[in-house]
Amino acid sequence: MTAASEIASEPARRTYSFLGPAGTFTEAALAQVPEARGHHWVPVHNVGEALADVIEGRSDAAMIAIENSVDGGVSTTQDALATVPGLRIIGEYLVPVNFVLVARPGTKLSDVSLVAGHPVAYAQCLQWLTRALPAHAHIPAASNVASAVGLLDGTSDADAAIAPPTITEHHDLEVLAENIGDNPNAVTRFVLVGRTVAPTPPTGADKTSLIVELPKDYPGALLELLEQFATRGINLSLLASRPIGDALGRYRFVIDADGHIQDERMADALLGLRRFSPKVIFLGSYPRADRAVVRYPDRYSDDIFVEARDWLRGLLSGEPDL
């Protein structure tokens, strides 16, 4: 084999965007993706930049936070997925979330009056901060790592910063307090987003994500939307509303449904949604992060949907009743 053919046979190097800099929870989520290991990881400043990298071909996929067990949905991500076409969720990953309070070497906790932190992280540590530093003030930061880096590069006036526990692996900072998160069970859900592709085959432990708009505002409109799932035995693990932005009272709904688009019941529900709603955005069907097998009553099995369709086909063709 020639040197040229050896180079040609090597797998193409892929690029992944994530909210940086190094050490963020988003990077920890990306580290869970087997196919991303050994490839090129690009830190970006925000969700919009990460998705633009994908759409414009600079990255093959982007890891972004979409939901937190404490604060709920990440609105910037949900809004971006609703308005940026040509994207698909291809996987989800869960990262336990806790925080440390760090400062420049030599700083004591009693010296701290100004704390830098990402707004979401700050909200998750507020009870601890109120107890330990009742007179503190907060400076918002772009990311959980940027809050700490600012202490070292002089871009922040803060005395201390809320950061991930791994921050000291990357920067010379002193830990003033550990486990400062108010909820020890906090988890953030991340999704890996790529360009539009066909969904991977179902695994039996899958999730389907959608964004759906109501046709108009009238009593029972949301109930009609939800019935598309309930009458087919589909459980919803997420239902969140986000303003469409064109008028007061106009909302779109972000939905996570248990199952895969290739499941007969899910496909039937999507057809019902398409008939009902003026806009249905299919974000993807992908394996659940917890790998929990989706359970449902026997009357909603694929075979039941196929049999019902065959029965109707027989009626239309004039087949005799058996």
ChimeraX commands (.cxc) that place a marker at each C-alpha (Angstrom):
marker #1 position 0.00,0.00,0.00 radius 0.5
marker #1 position 1.38,3.40,-0.93 radius 0.5
marker #1 position 1.65,6.30,1.51 radius 0.5
marker #1 position -1.05,8.15,-0.44 radius 0.5
marker #1 position -3.47,5.23,-0.18 radius 0.5
marker #1 position -2.76,4.88,3.55 radius 0.5
marker #1 position -3.69,8.54,4.07 radius 0.5
marker #1 position -6.81,8.12,1.94 radius 0.5
marker #1 position -7.94,5.12,4.04 radius 0.5
marker #1 position -7.76,7.04,7.34 radius 0.5
marker #1 position -11.16,8.12,8.72 radius 0.5
marker #1 position -11.98,11.75,8.07 radius 0.5
marker #1 position -11.34,14.03,11.03 radius 0.5
marker #1 position -14.60,15.41,12.37 radius 0.5
marker #1 position -15.21,18.71,14.14 radius 0.5
marker #1 position -17.48,19.28,17.15 radius 0.5
marker #1 position -18.48,22.65,18.62 radius 0.5
marker #1 position -19.19,23.11,22.33 radius 0.5
marker #1 position -19.69,25.97,24.77 radius 0.5
marker #1 position -16.18,26.72,25.97 radius 0.5
marker #1 position -13.59,27.29,27.13 radius 0.5
marker #1 position -12.16,23.95,28.22 radius 0.5
marker #1 position -13.56,22.59,31.46 radius 0.5
marker #1 position -17.26,23.42,31.01 radius 0.5
marker #1 position -20.09,20.98,31.66 radius 0.5
marker #1 position -20.74,21.07,27.91 radius 0.5
marker #1 position -17.27,19.71,27.28 radius 0.5
marker #1 position -17.98,16.99,29.85 radius 0.5
marker #1 position -21.10,16.07,27.86 radius 0.5
marker #1 position -19.12,15.94,24.62 radius 0.5
marker #1 position -16.60,13.64,26.31 radius 0.5
marker #1 position -19.44,11.09,26.61 radius 0.5
marker #1 position -19.75,10.80,22.80 radius 0.5
marker #1 position -17.64,7.80,21.68 radius 0.5
marker #1 position -17.48,8.90,18.04 radius 0.5
marker #1 position -16.18,12.35,19.04 radius 0.5
marker #1 position -13.09,11.08,20.85 radius 0.5
marker #1 position -9.85,11.81,19.06 radius 0.5
marker #1 position -11.47,14.39,16.79 radius 0.5
marker #1 position -11.34,18.18,16.71 radius 0.5
marker #1 position -13.29,20.04,19.42 radius 0.5
marker #1 position -13.94,23.76,18.96 radius 0.5
marker #1 position -14.99,25.95,21.94 radius 0.5
marker #1 position -17.57,28.63,21.09 radius 0.5
marker #1 position -19.14,31.49,23.01 radius 0.5
marker #1 position -22.88,30.71,22.80 radius 0.5
marker #1 position -25.58,28.41,21.42 radius 0.5
marker #1 position -26.13,30.54,18.33 radius 0.5
marker #1 position -22.48,30.29,17.34 radius 0.5
marker #1 position -22.47,26.52,17.92 radius 0.5
marker #1 position -25.51,25.97,15.69 radius 0.5
marker #1 position -24.17,28.36,13.03 radius 0.5
marker #1 position -21.01,26.24,12.91 radius 0.5
marker #1 position -23.16,23.23,12.06 radius 0.5
marker #1 position -25.39,24.95,9.52 radius 0.5
marker #1 position -22.47,26.58,7.73 radius 0.5
marker #1 position -20.39,23.39,7.69 radius 0.5
marker #1 position -17.60,24.42,10.06 radius 0.5
marker #1 position -18.60,21.65,12.45 radius 0.5
marker #1 position -20.16,18.24,11.97 radius 0.5
marker #1 position -22.16,18.56,15.20 radius 0.5
marker #1 position -22.56,20.77,18.26 radius 0.5
marker #1 position -23.17,19.90,21.90 radius 0.5
marker #1 position -25.65,22.25,23.59 radius 0.5
marker #1 position -27.54,22.30,26.90 radius 0.5
marker #1 position -31.32,21.97,26.50 radius 0.5
marker #1 position -32.75,21.22,29.96 radius 0.5
marker #1 position -31.82,21.36,33.62 radius 0.5
marker #1 position -33.51,19.35,36.36 radius 0.5
marker #1 position -33.63,22.44,38.60 radius 0.5
marker #1 position -34.36,25.34,36.23 radius 0.5
marker #1 position -36.20,23.52,33.44 radius 0.5
marker #1 position -35.69,24.17,29.74 radius 0.5
marker #1 position -32.83,26.29,28.41 radius 0.5
marker #1 position -34.83,28.96,26.58 radius 0.5
marker #1 position -32.02,30.11,24.26 radius 0.5
marker #1 position -31.59,26.55,22.97 radius 0.5
marker #1 position -35.31,25.90,22.59 radius 0.5
marker #1 position -35.82,29.17,20.70 radius 0.5
marker #1 position -32.82,28.53,18.44 radius 0.5
marker #1 position -34.05,25.04,17.51 radius 0.5
marker #1 position -37.47,26.53,16.73 radius 0.5
marker #1 position -36.11,29.16,14.36 radius 0.5
marker #1 position -32.97,27.68,12.75 radius 0.5
marker #1 position -33.92,25.22,9.97 radius 0.5
marker #1 position -31.93,22.19,8.86 radius 0.5
marker #1 position -30.98,20.76,12.28 radius 0.5
marker #1 position -31.50,17.37,13.92 radius 0.5
marker #1 position -30.87,16.11,17.44 radius 0.5
marker #1 position -28.80,12.95,17.10 radius 0.5
marker #1 position -28.16,12.10,20.75 radius 0.5
marker #1 position -28.67,13.20,24.35 radius 0.5
marker #1 position -26.33,13.10,27.34 radius 0.5
marker #1 position -26.76,13.75,31.06 radius 0.5
marker #1 position -24.17,15.49,33.24 radius 0.5
marker #1 position -24.46,15.75,37.04 radius 0.5
marker #1 position -24.01,19.38,38.02 radius 0.5
marker #1 position -22.30,20.76,41.08 radius 0.5
marker #1 position -20.11,23.76,41.71 radius 0.5
marker #1 position -17.15,25.10,43.64 radius 0.5
marker #1 position -16.34,28.66,44.64 radius 0.5
marker #1 position -12.85,29.60,43.44 radius 0.5
marker #1 position -10.61,32.65,43.75 radius 0.5
marker #1 position -7.09,33.83,43.09 radius 0.5
marker #1 position -4.50,32.09,45.30 radius 0.5
marker #1 position -4.30,33.71,48.72 radius 0.5
marker #1 position -7.94,34.84,48.79 radius 0.5
marker #1 position -10.06,33.93,51.83 radius 0.5
marker #1 position -13.80,33.43,51.90 radius 0.5
marker #1 position -14.10,36.45,54.19 radius 0.5
marker #1 position -12.51,38.59,51.43 radius 0.5
marker #1 position -15.33,37.86,48.97 radius 0.5
marker #1 position -18.01,40.44,48.31 radius 0.5
marker #1 position -18.41,40.19,44.51 radius 0.5
marker #1 position -19.11,36.80,42.90 radius 0.5
marker #1 position -18.96,36.03,39.17 radius 0.5
marker #1 position -21.11,33.25,37.77 radius 0.5
marker #1 position -23.21,32.16,34.82 radius 0.5
marker #1 position -26.82,33.19,35.63 radius 0.5
marker #1 position -28.06,29.58,35.68 radius 0.5
marker #1 position -25.20,28.47,37.94 radius 0.5
marker #1 position -25.73,31.46,40.20 radius 0.5
marker #1 position -29.42,30.60,40.61 radius 0.5
marker #1 position -28.49,27.02,41.54 radius 0.5
marker #1 position -26.08,28.21,44.25 radius 0.5
marker #1 position -28.09,31.13,45.61 radius 0.5
marker #1 position -29.15,29.49,48.88 radius 0.5
marker #1 position -25.55,28.60,49.77 radius 0.5
marker #1 position -24.30,32.06,48.77 radius 0.5
marker #1 position -27.00,33.73,50.84 radius 0.5
marker #1 position -25.96,31.74,53.90 radius 0.5
marker #1 position -22.18,31.96,53.45 radius 0.5
marker #1 position -21.94,35.45,51.88 radius 0.5
marker #1 position -25.13,37.31,52.81 radius 0.5
marker #1 position -23.82,40.69,51.58 radius 0.5
marker #1 position -22.39,39.50,48.25 radius 0.5
marker #1 position -23.22,40.94,44.80 radius 0.5
marker #1 position -23.33,39.00,41.52 radius 0.5
marker #1 position -21.58,39.64,38.18 radius 0.5
marker #1 position -23.04,37.58,35.29 radius 0.5
marker #1 position -20.54,35.54,33.22 radius 0.5
marker #1 position -20.80,33.97,29.77 radius 0.5
marker #1 position -20.01,30.46,31.01 radius 0.5
marker #1 position -19.13,28.58,34.18 radius 0.5
marker #1 position -15.45,28.56,33.15 radius 0.5
marker #1 position -15.36,32.14,31.86 radius 0.5
marker #1 position -16.44,33.32,35.33 radius 0.5
marker #1 position -13.25,31.79,36.77 radius 0.5
marker #1 position -10.90,32.70,33.91 radius 0.5
marker #1 position -11.88,36.34,34.34 radius 0.5
marker #1 position -10.31,36.32,37.80 radius 0.5
marker #1 position -6.92,35.46,36.28 radius 0.5
marker #1 position -6.87,37.50,33.09 radius 0.5
marker #1 position -8.10,40.71,34.71 radius 0.5
marker #1 position -11.35,40.96,32.76 radius 0.5
marker #1 position -13.49,40.49,35.89 radius 0.5
marker #1 position -13.71,42.66,38.97 radius 0.5
marker #1 position -15.08,39.77,41.00 radius 0.5
marker #1 position -13.37,38.43,44.12 radius 0.5
marker #1 position -14.51,34.85,43.48 radius 0.5
marker #1 position -16.31,32.78,40.88 radius 0.5
marker #1 position -18.75,29.90,40.66 radius 0.5
marker #1 position -17.15,27.17,38.54 radius 0.5
marker #1 position -17.20,23.41,37.78 radius 0.5
marker #1 position -15.18,21.19,40.14 radius 0.5
marker #1 position -12.72,20.39,37.30 radius 0.5
marker #1 position -11.66,24.04,36.96 radius 0.5
marker #1 position -8.46,23.53,38.98 radius 0.5
marker #1 position -7.30,20.96,36.39 radius 0.5
marker #1 position -7.05,23.79,33.87 radius 0.5
marker #1 position -6.29,26.94,35.88 radius 0.5
marker #1 position -4.29,27.98,38.97 radius 0.5
marker #1 position -7.17,28.84,41.26 radius 0.5
marker #1 position -7.85,28.26,44.94 radius 0.5
marker #1 position -11.02,26.44,46.00 radius 0.5
marker #1 position -12.76,28.37,48.77 radius 0.5
marker #1 position -15.75,26.01,49.07 radius 0.5
marker #1 position -16.92,22.77,47.49 radius 0.5
marker #1 position -20.40,21.40,46.74 radius 0.5
marker #1 position -22.05,24.82,46.85 radius 0.5
marker #1 position -24.96,23.80,44.61 radius 0.5
marker #1 position -28.28,23.92,46.44 radius 0.5
marker #1 position -29.51,20.64,44.91 radius 0.5
marker #1 position -27.09,17.69,45.08 radius 0.5
marker #1 position -29.20,15.81,42.51 radius 0.5
marker #1 position -29.03,18.52,39.84 radius 0.5
marker #1 position -28.52,17.20,36.31 radius 0.5
marker #1 position -28.23,19.02,33.00 radius 0.5
marker #1 position -29.41,17.39,29.80 radius 0.5
marker #1 position -27.37,18.09,26.68 radius 0.5
marker #1 position -28.16,17.26,23.06 radius 0.5
marker #1 position -25.80,16.65,20.16 radius 0.5
marker #1 position -27.13,18.51,17.12 radius 0.5
marker #1 position -26.13,17.91,13.51 radius 0.5
marker #1 position -27.48,18.76,10.08 radius 0.5
marker #1 position -30.69,17.10,8.90 radius 0.5
marker #1 position -30.22,13.37,8.43 radius 0.5
marker #1 position -32.45,10.31,8.57 radius 0.5
marker #1 position -33.05,9.14,12.15 radius 0.5
marker #1 position -30.96,6.24,13.38 radius 0.5
marker #1 position -32.91,2.95,13.73 radius 0.5
marker #1 position -35.01,2.54,16.90 radius 0.5
marker #1 position -33.40,0.91,19.92 radius 0.5
marker #1 position -36.52,0.45,22.05 radius 0.5
marker #1 position -35.21,3.12,24.43 radius 0.5
marker #1 position -35.77,6.23,22.34 radius 0.5
marker #1 position -37.07,9.77,22.55 radius 0.5
marker #1 position -38.63,12.02,19.90 radius 0.5
marker #1 position -38.35,15.80,20.16 radius 0.5
marker #1 position -40.77,18.20,18.48 radius 0.5
marker #1 position -41.83,21.83,18.46 radius 0.5
marker #1 position -45.52,22.38,17.74 radius 0.5
marker #1 position -47.67,25.48,17.30 radius 0.5
marker #1 position -51.40,25.65,18.01 radius 0.5
marker #1 position -53.61,26.49,15.01 radius 0.5
marker #1 position -55.31,29.30,16.96 radius 0.5
marker #1 position -56.13,30.29,20.52 radius 0.5
marker #1 position -59.41,28.69,21.59 radius 0.5
marker #1 position -60.66,26.67,24.59 radius 0.5
marker #1 position -59.33,23.14,24.42 radius 0.5
marker #1 position -56.68,23.78,21.75 radius 0.5
marker #1 position -53.83,22.50,23.93 radius 0.5
marker #1 position -55.96,19.51,24.97 radius 0.5
marker #1 position -56.45,18.62,21.31 radius 0.5
marker #1 position -52.70,18.75,20.79 radius 0.5
marker #1 position -52.04,16.50,23.78 radius 0.5
marker #1 position -54.73,14.04,22.69 radius 0.5
marker #1 position -52.65,13.25,19.61 radius 0.5
marker #1 position -50.27,11.52,22.02 radius 0.5
marker #1 position -52.65,10.31,24.73 radius 0.5
marker #1 position -54.95,8.41,22.36 radius 0.5
marker #1 position -51.91,6.52,21.02 radius 0.5
marker #1 position -50.40,5.63,24.39 radius 0.5
marker #1 position -47.41,7.97,24.11 radius 0.5
marker #1 position -45.96,9.47,27.27 radius 0.5
marker #1 position -44.51,12.99,27.25 radius 0.5
marker #1 position -41.37,13.58,29.29 radius 0.5
marker #1 position -41.24,17.31,28.47 radius 0.5
marker #1 position -43.90,19.87,27.65 radius 0.5
marker #1 position -42.73,23.49,27.73 radius 0.5
marker #1 position -44.18,26.65,26.22 radius 0.5
marker #1 position -42.15,29.38,24.56 radius 0.5
marker #1 position -43.50,32.66,23.12 radius 0.5
marker #1 position -43.57,32.75,19.33 radius 0.5
marker #1 position -42.84,36.47,19.53 radius 0.5
marker #1 position -45.28,37.85,16.98 radius 0.5
marker #1 position -48.01,38.76,19.50 radius 0.5
marker #1 position -48.92,38.43,23.16 radius 0.5
marker #1 position -50.47,35.10,24.05 radius 0.5
marker #1 position -48.97,33.20,21.10 radius 0.5
marker #1 position -46.90,30.19,22.14 radius 0.5
marker #1 position -45.15,27.22,20.64 radius 0.5
marker #1 position -44.72,23.99,22.60 radius 0.5
marker #1 position -41.47,22.10,23.03 radius 0.5
marker #1 position -42.22,18.39,23.39 radius 0.5
marker #1 position -40.22,15.28,24.23 radius 0.5
marker #1 position -42.20,12.10,23.62 radius 0.5
marker #1 position -41.21,8.57,24.57 radius 0.5
marker #1 position -40.61,6.50,21.44 radius 0.5
marker #1 position -39.24,6.66,17.90 radius 0.5
marker #1 position -40.64,8.02,14.66 radius 0.5
marker #1 position -40.45,4.49,13.20 radius 0.5
marker #1 position -42.80,3.23,15.92 radius 0.5
marker #1 position -46.27,2.91,14.42 radius 0.5
marker #1 position -47.91,4.80,17.28 radius 0.5
marker #1 position -45.43,7.68,17.04 radius 0.5
marker #1 position -45.75,7.93,13.27 radius 0.5
marker #1 position -49.54,7.98,13.64 radius 0.5
marker #1 position -49.30,10.75,16.25 radius 0.5
marker #1 position -47.05,12.84,13.99 radius 0.5
marker #1 position -49.58,12.50,11.16 radius 0.5
marker #1 position -52.28,13.70,13.55 radius 0.5
marker #1 position -50.15,16.66,14.63 radius 0.5
marker #1 position -49.46,17.54,11.00 radius 0.5
marker #1 position -53.21,17.67,10.29 radius 0.5
marker #1 position -53.86,19.70,13.45 radius 0.5
marker #1 position -51.01,22.20,13.64 radius 0.5
marker #1 position -49.90,24.89,11.17 radius 0.5
marker #1 position -46.26,24.16,12.09 radius 0.5
marker #1 position -44.63,21.00,13.37 radius 0.5
marker #1 position -40.85,20.94,13.66 radius 0.5
marker #1 position -39.38,17.44,13.94 radius 0.5
marker #1 position -36.13,17.77,15.90 radius 0.5
marker #1 position -35.20,14.11,15.86 radius 0.5
marker #1 position -35.64,10.59,17.23 radius 0.5
marker #1 position -32.61,9.34,19.16 radius 0.5
marker #1 position -31.57,6.98,21.97 radius 0.5
marker #1 position -32.45,8.12,25.48 radius 0.5
marker #1 position -29.48,9.02,27.65 radius 0.5
marker #1 position -30.70,6.78,30.48 radius 0.5
marker #1 position -31.29,3.88,28.05 radius 0.5
marker #1 position -34.63,3.20,29.78 radius 0.5
marker #1 position -36.78,0.94,27.60 radius 0.5
marker #1 position -40.09,2.59,26.65 radius 0.5
marker #1 position -43.05,0.60,27.99 radius 0.5
marker #1 position -46.62,0.90,26.74 radius 0.5
marker #1 position -49.87,-1.14,26.87 radius 0.5
marker #1 position -50.28,-3.98,24.36 radius 0.5
marker #1 position -53.13,-2.15,22.61 radius 0.5
marker #1 position -50.59,0.40,21.36 radius 0.5
marker #1 position -48.11,-2.09,19.91 radius 0.5
marker #1 position -46.96,-1.76,16.31 radius 0.5
marker #1 position -48.85,-4.97,15.38 radius 0.5
marker #1 position -52.16,-3.46,16.53 radius 0.5
marker #1 position -51.67,-0.37,14.33 radius 0.5
marker #1 position -50.69,-2.53,11.34 radius 0.5
marker #1 position -53.70,-4.82,11.84 radius 0.5
marker #1 position -56.07,-1.87,12.07 radius 0.5
marker #1 position -54.66,-0.43,8.85 radius 0.5
marker #1 position -55.00,-3.79,7.09 radius 0.5
marker #1 position -58.59,-4.06,8.34 radius 0.5
marker #1 position -59.47,-0.68,6.86 radius 0.5
marker #1 position -57.73,-1.58,3.61 radius 0.5
marker #1 position -59.84,-4.72,3.44 radius 0.5
marker #1 position -63.05,-2.74,3.93 radius 0.5
marker #1 position -62.11,-0.38,1.11 radius 0.5
marker #1 position -61.28,-3.26,-1.24 radius 0.5
marker #1 position -64.48,-5.18,-0.51 radius 0.5
marker #1 position -62.85,-8.16,1.17 radius 0.5
marker #1 position -65.33,-10.42,3.00 radius 0.5
marker #1 position -65.42,-10.27,6.81 radius 0.5
marker #1 position -63.62,-13.17,8.46 radius 0.5
marker link #1:1,2 radius 0.2
marker link #1:2,3 radius 0.2
marker link #1:3,4 radius 0.2
marker link #1:4,5 radius 0.2
marker link #1:5,6 radius 0.2
marker link #1:6,7 radius 0.2
marker link #1:7,8 radius 0.2
marker link #1:8,9 radius 0.2
marker link #1:9,10 radius 0.2
marker link #1:10,11 radius 0.2
marker link #1:11,12 radius 0.2
marker link #1:12,13 radius 0.2
marker link #1:13,14 radius 0.2
marker link #1:14,15 radius 0.2
marker link #1:15,16 radius 0.2
marker link #1:16,17 radius 0.2
marker link #1:17,18 radius 0.2
marker link #1:18,19 radius 0.2
marker link #1:19,20 radius 0.2
marker link #1:20,21 radius 0.2
marker link #1:21,22 radius 0.2
marker link #1:22,23 radius 0.2
marker link #1:23,24 radius 0.2
marker link #1:24,25 radius 0.2
marker link #1:25,26 radius 0.2
marker link #1:26,27 radius 0.2
marker link #1:27,28 radius 0.2
marker link #1:28,29 radius 0.2
marker link #1:29,30 radius 0.2
marker link #1:30,31 radius 0.2
marker link #1:31,32 radius 0.2
marker link #1:32,33 radius 0.2
marker link #1:33,34 radius 0.2
marker link #1:34,35 radius 0.2
marker link #1:35,36 radius 0.2
marker link #1:36,37 radius 0.2
marker link #1:37,38 radius 0.2
marker link #1:38,39 radius 0.2
marker link #1:39,40 radius 0.2
marker link #1:40,41 radius 0.2
marker link #1:41,42 radius 0.2
marker link #1:42,43 radius 0.2
marker link #1:43,44 radius 0.2
marker link #1:44,45 radius 0.2
marker link #1:45,46 radius 0.2
marker link #1:46,47 radius 0.2
marker link #1:47,48 radius 0.2
marker link #1:48,49 radius 0.2
marker link #1:49,50 radius 0.2
marker link #1:50,51 radius 0.2
marker link #1:51,52 radius 0.2
marker link #1:52,53 radius 0.2
marker link #1:53,54 radius 0.2
marker link #1:54,55 radius 0.2
marker link #1:55,56 radius 0.2
marker link #1:56,57 radius 0.2
marker link #1:57,58 radius 0.2
marker link #1:58,59 radius 0.2
marker link #1:59,60 radius 0.2
marker link #1:60,61 radius 0.2
marker link #1:61,62 radius 0.2
marker link #1:62,63 radius 0.2
marker link #1:63,64 radius 0.2
marker link #1:64,65 radius 0.2
marker link #1:65,66 radius 0.2
marker link #1:66,67 radius 0.2
marker link #1:67,68 radius 0.2
marker link #1:68,69 radius 0.2
marker link #1:69,70 radius 0.2
marker link #1:70,71 radius 0.2
marker link #1:71,72 radius 0.2
marker link #1:72,73 radius 0.2
marker link #1:73,74 radius 0.2
marker link #1:74,75 radius 0.2
marker link #1:75,76 radius 0.2
marker link #1:76,77 radius 0.2
marker link #1:77,78 radius 0.2
marker link #1:78,79 radius 0.2
marker link #1:79,80 radius 0.2
marker link #1:80,81 radius 0.2
marker link #1:81,82 radius 0.2
marker link #1:82,83 radius 0.2
marker link #1:83,84 radius 0.2
marker link #1:84,85 radius 0.2
marker link #1:85,86 radius 0.2
marker link #1:86,87 radius 0.2
marker link #1:87,88 radius 0.2
marker link #1:88,89 radius 0.2
marker link #1:89,90 radius 0.2
marker link #1:90,91 radius 0.2
marker link #1:91,92 radius 0.2
marker link #1:92,93 radius 0.2
marker link #1:93,94 radius 0.2
marker link #1:94,95 radius 0.2
marker link #1:95,96 radius 0.2
marker link #1:96,97 radius 0.2
marker link #1:97,98 radius 0.2
marker link #1:98,99 radius 0.2
marker link #1:99,100 radius 0.2
marker link #1:100,101 radius 0.2
marker link #1:101,102 radius 0.2
marker link #1:102,103 radius 0.2
marker link #1:103,104 radius 0.2
marker link #1:104,105 radius 0.2
marker link #1:105,106 radius 0.2
marker link #1:106,107 radius 0.2
marker link #1:107,108 radius 0.2
marker link #1:108,109 radius 0.2
marker link #1:109,110 radius 0.2
marker link #1:110,111 radius 0.2
marker link #1:111,112 radius 0.2
marker link #1:112,113 radius 0.2
marker link #1:113,114 radius 0.2
marker link #1:114,115 radius 0.2
marker link #1:115,116 radius 0.2
marker link #1:116,117 radius 0.2
marker link #1:117,118 radius 0.2
marker link #1:118,119 radius 0.2
marker link #1:119,120 radius 0.2
marker link #1:120,121 radius 0.2
marker link #1:121,122 radius 0.2
marker link #1:122,123 radius 0.2
marker link #1:123,124 radius 0.2
marker link #1:124,125 radius 0.2
marker link #1:125,126 radius 0.2
marker link #1:126,127 radius 0.2
marker link #1:127,128 radius 0.2
marker link #1:128,129 radius 0.2
marker link #1:129,130 radius 0.2
marker link #1:130,131 radius 0.2
marker link #1:131,132 radius 0.2
marker link #1:132,133 radius 0.2
marker link #1:133,134 radius 0.2
marker link #1:134,135 radius 0.2
marker link #1:135,136 radius 0.2
marker link #1:136,137 radius 0.2
marker link #1:137,138 radius 0.2
marker link #1:138,139 radius 0.2
marker link #1:139,140 radius 0.2
marker link #1:140,141 radius 0.2
marker link #1:141,142 radius 0.2
marker link #1:142,143 radius 0.2
marker link #1:143,144 radius 0.2
marker link #1:144,145 radius 0.2
marker link #1:145,146 radius 0.2
marker link #1:146,147 radius 0.2
marker link #1:147,148 radius 0.2
marker link #1:148,149 radius 0.2
marker link #1:149,150 radius 0.2
marker link #1:150,151 radius 0.2
marker link #1:151,152 radius 0.2
marker link #1:152,153 radius 0.2
marker link #1:153,154 radius 0.2
marker link #1:154,155 radius 0.2
marker link #1:155,156 radius 0.2
marker link #1:156,157 radius 0.2
marker link #1:157,158 radius 0.2
marker link #1:158,159 radius 0.2
marker link #1:159,160 radius 0.2
marker link #1:160,161 radius 0.2
marker link #1:161,162 radius 0.2
marker link #1:162,163 radius 0.2
marker link #1:163,164 radius 0.2
marker link #1:164,165 radius 0.2
marker link #1:165,166 radius 0.2
marker link #1:166,167 radius 0.2
marker link #1:167,168 radius 0.2
marker link #1:168,169 radius 0.2
marker link #1:169,170 radius 0.2
marker link #1:170,171 radius 0.2
marker link #1:171,172 radius 0.2
marker link #1:172,173 radius 0.2
marker link #1:173,174 radius 0.2
marker link #1:174,175 radius 0.2
marker link #1:175,176 radius 0.2
marker link #1:176,177 radius 0.2
marker link #1:177,178 radius 0.2
marker link #1:178,179 radius 0.2
marker link #1:179,180 radius 0.2
marker link #1:180,181 radius 0.2
marker link #1:181,182 radius 0.2
marker link #1:182,183 radius 0.2
marker link #1:183,184 radius 0.2
marker link #1:184,185 radius 0.2
marker link #1:185,186 radius 0.2
marker link #1:186,187 radius 0.2
marker link #1:187,188 radius 0.2
marker link #1:188,189 radius 0.2
marker link #1:189,190 radius 0.2
marker link #1:190,191 radius 0.2
marker link #1:191,192 radius 0.2
marker link #1:192,193 radius 0.2
marker link #1:193,194 radius 0.2
marker link #1:194,195 radius 0.2
marker link #1:195,196 radius 0.2
marker link #1:196,197 radius 0.2
marker link #1:197,198 radius 0.2
marker link #1:198,199 radius 0.2
marker link #1:199,200 radius 0.2
marker link #1:200,201 radius 0.2
marker link #1:201,202 radius 0.2
marker link #1:202,203 radius 0.2
marker link #1:203,204 radius 0.2
marker link #1:204,205 radius 0.2
marker link #1:205,206 radius 0.2
marker link #1:206,207 radius 0.2
marker link #1:207,208 radius 0.2
marker link #1:208,209 radius 0.2
marker link #1:209,210 radius 0.2
marker link #1:210,211 radius 0.2
marker link #1:211,212 radius 0.2
marker link #1:212,213 radius 0.2
marker link #1:213,214 radius 0.2
marker link #1:214,215 radius 0.2
marker link #1:215,216 radius 0.2
marker link #1:216,217 radius 0.2
marker link #1:217,218 radius 0.2
marker link #1:218,219 radius 0.2
marker link #1:219,220 radius 0.2
marker link #1:220,221 radius 0.2
marker link #1:221,222 radius 0.2
marker link #1:222,223 radius 0.2
marker link #1:223,224 radius 0.2
marker link #1:224,225 radius 0.2
marker link #1:225,226 radius 0.2
marker link #1:226,227 radius 0.2
marker link #1:227,228 radius 0.2
marker link #1:228,229 radius 0.2
marker link #1:229,230 radius 0.2
marker link #1:230,231 radius 0.2
marker link #1:231,232 radius 0.2
marker link #1:232,233 radius 0.2
marker link #1:233,234 radius 0.2
marker link #1:234,235 radius 0.2
marker link #1:235,236 radius 0.2
marker link #1:236,237 radius 0.2
marker link #1:237,238 radius 0.2
marker link #1:238,239 radius 0.2
marker link #1:239,240 radius 0.2
marker link #1:240,241 radius 0.2
marker link #1:241,242 radius 0.2
marker link #1:242,243 radius 0.2
marker link #1:243,244 radius 0.2
marker link #1:244,245 radius 0.2
marker link #1:245,246 radius 0.2
marker link #1:246,247 radius 0.2
marker link #1:247,248 radius 0.2
marker link #1:248,249 radius 0.2
marker link #1:249,250 radius 0.2
marker link #1:250,251 radius 0.2
marker link #1:251,252 radius 0.2
marker link #1:252,253 radius 0.2
marker link #1:253,254 radius 0.2
marker link #1:254,255 radius 0.2
marker link #1:255,256 radius 0.2
marker link #1:256,257 radius 0.2
marker link #1:257,258 radius 0.2
marker link #1:258,259 radius 0.2
marker link #1:259,260 radius 0.2
marker link #1:260,261 radius 0.2
marker link #1:261,262 radius 0.2
marker link #1:262,263 radius 0.2
marker link #1:263,264 radius 0.2
marker link #1:264,265 radius 0.2
marker link #1:265,266 radius 0.2
marker link #1:266,267 radius 0.2
marker link #1:267,268 radius 0.2
marker link #1:268,269 radius 0.2
marker link #1:269,270 radius 0.2
marker link #1:270,271 radius 0.2
marker link #1:271,272 radius 0.2
marker link #1:272,273 radius 0.2
marker link #1:273,274 radius 0.2
marker link #1:274,275 radius 0.2
marker link #1:275,276 radius 0.2
marker link #1:276,277 radius 0.2
marker link #1:277,278 radius 0.2
marker link #1:278,279 radius 0.2
marker link #1:279,280 radius 0.2
marker link #1:280,281 radius 0.2
marker link #1:281,282 radius 0.2
marker link #1:282,283 radius 0.2
marker link #1:283,284 radius 0.2
marker link #1:284,285 radius 0.2
marker link #1:285,286 radius 0.2
marker link #1:286,287 radius 0.2
marker link #1:287,288 radius 0.2
marker link #1:288,289 radius 0.2
marker link #1:289,290 radius 0.2
marker link #1:290,291 radius 0.2
marker link #1:291,292 radius 0.2
marker link #1:292,293 radius 0.2
marker link #1:293,294 radius 0.2
marker link #1:294,295 radius 0.2
marker link #1:295,296 radius 0.2
marker link #1:296,297 radius 0.2
marker link #1:297,298 radius 0.2
marker link #1:298,299 radius 0.2
marker link #1:299,300 radius 0.2
marker link #1:300,301 radius 0.2
marker link #1:301,302 radius 0.2
marker link #1:302,303 radius 0.2
marker link #1:303,304 radius 0.2
marker link #1:304,305 radius 0.2
marker link #1:305,306 radius 0.2
marker link #1:306,307 radius 0.2
marker link #1:307,308 radius 0.2
marker link #1:308,309 radius 0.2
marker link #1:309,310 radius 0.2
marker link #1:310,311 radius 0.2
marker link #1:311,312 radius 0.2
marker link #1:312,313 radius 0.2
marker link #1:313,314 radius 0.2
marker link #1:314,315 radius 0.2
marker link #1:315,316 radius 0.2
marker link #1:316,317 radius 0.2
marker link #1:317,318 radius 0.2
marker link #1:318,319 radius 0.2
marker link #1:319,320 radius 0.2
marker link #1:320,321 radius 0.2
marker link #1:321,322 radius 0.2
view
